[in-house]
Amino acid sequence: MDAVNLTIKGVPREIAERLRSRAARNHRSLQGELMAIIEQAARNEVAPSTGTEPVTRFGPGWQRGTKTVEQIAAEHRRMFPQPIRRGPLAVDIIREDRDSR
């Protein structure tokens, strides 16, 4: 595969710093983060909304990438449309633990 060099001129300092922070959160170099963003855009995927932390899943049946909290919540609602009605309430577990001391 032939590689092409791309250059973006005049990037505002604030945007560059946010990109560096995003790269650090994703354990990538700035170059690696920019490549991931470009690959995502080229696949026409929806970019995560501002202010959310990306979630990466690995393993069989999972595609590596990022999801917003809203996307994860929507998947959870599709997988579990009815609330769980059995089992103890969290407040009861906390009270029991507190009272056992």
C-alpha positions as CSV (number, residue, x, y, z in Angstrom):
1,M,0.0,0.0,0.0
2,D,1.4,3.4,-1.0
3,A,1.3,5.9,1.8
4,V,0.5,9.6,1.4
5,N,1.6,12.4,3.7
6,L,-1.2,14.8,4.7
7,T,-0.7,18.2,6.4
8,I,-3.1,20.4,8.2
9,K,-2.0,24.0,8.6
10,G,-3.2,26.6,11.1
11,V,-4.6,24.2,13.7
12,P,-5.7,26.3,16.7
13,R,-3.5,25.6,19.8
14,E,-6.6,24.6,21.8
15,I,-7.6,21.9,19.3
16,A,-4.1,20.6,19.1
17,E,-4.0,20.3,22.9
18,R,-7.4,18.5,23.0
19,L,-6.1,16.1,20.3
20,R,-2.9,15.4,22.4
21,S,-5.1,14.7,25.5
22,R,-7.3,12.4,23.5
23,A,-4.2,10.5,22.2
24,A,-2.9,10.1,25.7
25,R,-6.3,8.8,27.0
26,N,-6.2,6.2,24.2
27,H,-2.6,5.3,24.8
28,R,-1.5,6.5,21.3
29,S,0.9,8.9,19.9
30,L,-0.6,12.1,18.3
31,Q,0.1,10.6,14.9
32,G,-1.6,7.3,15.9
33,E,-4.7,9.2,17.2
34,L,-4.9,11.3,14.1
35,M,-4.7,8.1,11.9
36,A,-7.5,6.5,14.0
37,I,-9.7,9.6,13.6
38,I,-9.1,9.7,9.8
39,E,-9.8,5.9,9.5
40,Q,-13.0,6.3,11.5
41,A,-14.1,9.2,9.3
42,A,-13.3,7.3,6.1
43,R,-15.6,4.4,7.3
44,N,-18.3,7.0,7.8
45,E,-18.7,6.1,11.5
46,V,-20.2,8.6,13.9
47,A,-17.6,10.3,16.1
48,P,-18.0,10.3,19.8
49,S,-19.7,13.3,21.3
50,T,-17.6,15.9,23.0
51,G,-16.9,15.3,26.6
52,T,-17.3,11.5,26.6
53,E,-14.6,9.0,27.3
54,P,-14.2,6.4,24.6
55,V,-15.0,2.8,25.5
56,T,-12.9,0.1,23.7
57,R,-14.0,-3.5,23.7
58,F,-11.9,-6.5,22.7
59,G,-12.7,-10.1,22.1
60,P,-14.7,-12.3,19.8
61,G,-17.7,-10.6,18.3
62,W,-16.5,-7.1,19.2
63,Q,-15.1,-4.5,16.8
64,R,-12.4,-2.4,18.2
65,G,-13.4,1.2,18.4
66,T,-15.1,3.9,20.5
67,K,-18.7,4.2,21.7
68,T,-20.4,7.1,23.5
69,V,-22.2,6.6,26.8
70,E,-25.4,7.1,24.9
71,Q,-24.6,4.3,22.4
72,I,-23.8,1.9,25.2
73,A,-27.0,2.8,27.1
74,A,-29.0,2.2,23.9
75,E,-27.4,-1.2,23.4
76,H,-28.1,-2.1,27.0
77,R,-31.8,-1.1,26.6
78,R,-32.1,-3.2,23.4
79,M,-30.5,-6.2,25.1
80,F,-32.4,-5.8,28.4
81,P,-35.7,-4.1,27.6
82,Q,-37.3,-5.1,31.0
83,P,-35.8,-4.0,34.3
84,I,-34.4,-6.7,36.5
85,R,-37.0,-7.4,39.2
86,R,-35.3,-10.0,41.2
87,G,-32.4,-9.8,43.7
88,P,-31.7,-7.4,46.5
89,L,-31.7,-3.7,46.2
90,A,-28.4,-1.9,46.4
91,V,-29.6,0.1,49.3
92,D,-30.3,-3.1,51.2
93,I,-26.8,-4.5,50.5
94,I,-25.2,-1.3,51.7
95,R,-27.3,-1.3,54.9
96,E,-26.5,-4.9,55.6
97,D,-22.8,-4.3,55.2
98,R,-22.9,-1.1,57.3
99,D,-24.9,-2.9,60.1
100,S,-22.5,-5.9,60.2
101,R,-19.7,-3.7,61.4
